[in-house]
Every structure is written in C-alpha cells, then in structure tokens.
C-alpha cells in the first residue's frame, strides 16, 4: 500500500518538474500532472534499462529520478503534439 502512495507522490513531483521545465501553458490538474509523472517514470525506467540493467534485488535504478524527469518531459511534448 505504501508503494502506491509513494508512486503517486513521486509521480506528482516529477510531473511538476517536467511541466516547469517545458515552456507552455498546459492547464493540467493534480490528477493529470500525477499521471504524467508516473508514466514519465515508466518511460524513464525503460530508457534506463536500455543503457544498463539494475542488479538483481535492487529497489530502483540509480539514475531513476533524473530519467523519470526526462521521461515526463518527453511525455509532455508528446501530449502537446497530439493535442495540437
């Protein structure tokens, strides 16, 4: 249960940082910002595993937070491209 709550909190923070970095006036609410952050974390995790595999038993990838932000930035640009 705590893992889900932690994912929501980190997803919201990552979504906020991505929206702050990408210029524009997207009016996302709390839920959409959180979804962008969580999906961005999944995209970032995928990018991270392309370069190096985490060791067995490791809870998270070493560059996970930074790659989560990169993944969320990519997602914000994709959403902007799809909406316009």
C-alpha positions in Angstrom: 0.0 0.0 0.0 2.8 2.4 0.9 4.4 1.7 -2.5 1.3 3.0 -4.3 1.2 6.2 -2.2 4.9 6.7 -2.7 4.5 6.3 -6.5 1.7 8.9 -6.5 3.8 11.4 -4.5 6.9 10.9 -6.7 4.8 11.0 -9.8 3.3 14.3 -8.8 6.7 15.8 -8.1 8.2 14.5 -11.3 5.2 15.9 -13.2 5.5 19.3 -11.6 9.2 19.5 -12.5 8.6 18.4 -16.1 5.8 21.0 -16.5 8.1 23.6 -15.0 10.9 22.8 -17.5 8.8 22.6 -20.6 7.6 26.0 -21.6 3.9 26.5 -22.4 0.5 26.9 -20.7 -0.9 23.4 -20.4 -3.6 23.5 -17.7 -3.2 20.1 -16.1 -4.8 19.4 -12.8 -3.5 17.4 -9.9 -4.5 14.0 -11.5 -3.1 14.7 -15.0 0.1 16.1 -13.5 0.4 12.9 -11.4 -0.3 10.7 -14.4 2.3 12.5 -16.5 4.8 12.0 -13.7 4.0 8.3 -13.2 4.0 7.5 -17.0 7.2 9.6 -17.4 8.8 7.4 -14.7 7.9 4.3 -16.6 9.3 5.8 -19.8 12.5 6.9 -17.9 12.8 3.5 -16.4 12.6 1.9 -19.9 15.3 4.3 -21.1 17.5 3.5 -18.1 17.3 -0.3 -18.8 18.4 0.3 -22.4 21.7 1.6 -21.1 22.3 -0.6 -18.1 20.4 -3.3 -16.2 19.9 -2.8 -12.5 21.4 -5.5 -10.3 19.1 -8.2 -9.0 17.3 -7.2 -5.8 17.9 -3.5 -6.3 14.8 -1.5 -5.4 15.3 1.2 -8.0 17.6 2.2 -10.8 20.5 4.5 -9.8 19.5 7.3 -12.2 15.8 6.7 -11.8 14.7 10.2 -10.6 16.6 12.1 -13.4 15.4 9.6 -16.1 11.8 9.9 -14.7 12.0 13.7 -15.3 13.4 13.1 -18.8 10.6 10.6 -19.5 8.0 13.0 -18.2 9.4 15.8 -20.4 9.2 13.5 -23.4 5.5 12.7 -22.5 4.6 16.4 -22.1 6.0 17.1 -25.6 4.1 14.1 -27.0 0.8 15.2 -25.3 1.3 18.7 -26.7 1.9 17.2 -30.2 -1.2 15.0 -30.0 -3.4 17.8 -28.7 -2.5 20.3 -31.4 
